[in-house]
Amino acid sequence: MKFNKNLKGKASGKQSRSAKSKAVEKVPRHREDSKRQAVLDQLRGSDGTTIAAIMKTTGWQQHSVHGFLSGVVRKKLGFNLVSEKTDDGRVYRIAAAGGAPSRIKARGKGR
């Protein structure tokens, strides 16, 4: 049986990849019940949260929580994450908009 090289990879009656993507509705990028959203909700609370509380909520290890706070919350999302030393340990929270400038913005791009 011979195959026609001109029709390679194309089947009759199927939509092209671009036609399929146009037909699909836009889906939110982040789920409401994700671990990421749970951590952000904790950080947005007026009392903030601790590393231990985030570890308990997500099941992540300590180094993973630190990486999330640094890489996602501060760098990717650009939130002003502040930490305070309390009697219960270090508490992290997202500062309200219009507060102190973000550490990233203050430093600039050239380190």
C-alpha positions as CSV (number, residue, x, y, z in Angstrom):
1,M,0.0,0.0,0.0
2,K,1.4,3.4,-1.0
3,F,0.9,6.6,0.8
4,N,0.5,10.0,-0.9
5,K,3.3,12.2,0.4
6,N,1.2,15.3,-0.3
7,L,-1.4,14.3,2.3
8,K,1.1,13.3,5.0
9,G,-0.2,14.2,8.4
10,K,-3.5,15.5,7.1
11,A,-6.7,13.6,7.6
12,S,-9.9,14.6,5.8
13,G,-12.6,16.2,7.9
14,K,-10.3,17.2,10.8
15,Q,-9.8,20.8,11.9
16,S,-6.4,22.3,11.8
17,R,-4.7,23.1,15.1
18,S,-5.3,26.9,14.8
19,A,-9.0,26.3,14.1
20,K,-9.3,24.2,17.2
21,S,-7.6,26.8,19.4
22,K,-10.0,29.5,18.2
23,A,-13.0,27.3,19.0
24,V,-11.9,26.6,22.6
25,E,-13.1,29.1,25.2
26,K,-10.6,30.9,27.3
27,V,-10.1,29.1,30.6
28,P,-8.7,30.9,33.7
29,R,-5.0,30.3,34.1
30,H,-5.2,29.5,37.8
31,R,-7.7,27.4,39.7
32,E,-9.4,28.8,42.7
33,D,-8.6,25.7,44.8
34,S,-4.9,25.4,43.9
35,K,-2.1,25.4,46.5
36,R,-0.8,28.6,45.0
37,Q,-4.1,30.3,45.6
38,A,-4.3,29.0,49.2
39,V,-0.9,30.4,50.0
40,L,-1.7,33.8,48.4
41,D,-4.9,33.9,50.5
42,Q,-2.9,33.2,53.7
43,L,-0.4,35.9,52.7
44,R,-3.1,38.5,52.0
45,G,-4.6,38.0,55.5
46,S,-4.1,40.8,57.9
47,D,-2.1,38.6,60.3
48,G,0.0,37.0,57.5
49,T,1.4,33.5,57.8
50,T,4.4,31.6,58.8
51,I,6.6,29.1,56.8
52,A,5.3,26.3,59.0
53,A,1.7,27.2,58.3
54,I,2.3,27.2,54.5
55,M,4.1,23.9,54.8
56,K,1.1,22.4,56.6
57,T,-1.4,23.8,54.1
58,T,0.5,22.7,51.0
59,G,2.6,19.7,52.0
60,W,5.7,21.4,50.7
61,Q,9.1,21.3,52.3
62,Q,10.7,24.4,53.8
63,H,13.0,25.0,50.9
64,S,10.1,24.8,48.5
65,V,8.1,27.4,50.4
66,H,11.1,29.7,50.4
67,G,11.4,29.3,46.6
68,F,7.7,30.0,46.1
69,L,7.9,33.2,48.1
70,S,11.0,34.4,46.3
71,G,10.4,33.2,42.8
72,V,6.6,33.4,42.4
73,V,5.3,35.9,45.0
74,R,8.1,38.4,44.7
75,K,9.6,38.0,41.2
76,K,6.8,36.6,39.0
77,L,3.8,38.2,40.5
78,G,5.6,41.3,41.8
79,F,4.0,41.5,45.2
80,N,5.6,43.4,48.0
81,L,6.2,40.6,50.4
82,V,7.2,41.8,53.9
83,S,8.3,39.7,56.9
84,E,8.3,40.6,60.5
85,K,10.0,38.9,63.4
86,T,7.5,38.1,66.2
87,D,7.4,36.0,69.3
88,D,5.9,33.2,67.3
89,G,8.6,33.3,64.6
90,R,8.9,35.1,61.3
91,V,5.5,36.1,59.8
92,Y,5.2,36.8,56.1
93,R,2.4,38.9,54.4
94,I,1.7,40.8,51.2
95,A,1.8,44.5,51.9
96,A,-1.2,46.6,50.9
97,A,-0.9,48.3,47.5
98,G,0.6,51.8,47.7
99,G,2.7,50.8,50.7
100,A,6.5,50.6,50.7
101,P,8.0,50.1,47.3
102,S,8.9,46.5,46.4
103,R,12.4,45.4,47.1
104,I,12.7,44.4,43.4
105,K,11.7,47.8,42.1
106,A,14.0,49.6,44.5
107,R,17.0,47.5,43.3
108,G,16.5,47.9,39.6
109,K,17.6,45.4,37.0
110,G,21.4,45.8,37.4
111,R,22.6,43.9,40.4
